[in-house]
Amino acid sequence: MEGKVTKVHDGDSIHITPAGGKRVVIRFSAIDAPEITQSSGIAAKDYLRARLLGRDATAQCHKTDRYQRNVCDVYVRDQDIGLAMINNGHAWHYKQYQHEQDSNQRKKYSRAENKARESRRGLWREDKPVAPWIFRNSQ
């Protein structure tokens, strides 16, 4: 699917509106960004908004999640935006769903998270960042 990014909900959810079509809610595949109420949540959303809002994007979707969002890899000009989020320390590689990735993509995402962590980029600047799946379970 191709269209314009018309909304950035948070660091891993956006809306894409195809030309002449209805808005589609997208959840990024294999990443998990901090929740908005977490310390790095607004930074993740702002980073994604600056990269995507109003731009044309391509979403390669492979399933629908329990909230009826399309789960997709999102690209702008062949750049994998999920990978960029991990590279810049704005999301975790969501290992619970890595089985949905091919081995090459899984390795790239895992390496990117390790490098971001070692370089203390983004959320990794915090002493003990709390993974969003842990944060959600504590609410």
Secondary structure, 3 states (H helix, E strand, C coil): CEEEEEEEEECCEEEEECCCCCCEEEEECCEECCCCCCCCHHHHHHHHHHHHCCCEEEEEEEEECCCCCEEEEEEECCEEHHHHHHHCCCCEECHHHHHHCCHHHHHHHHHHHHHHHHHCCHHHHCCCCCCHHHHHHHC
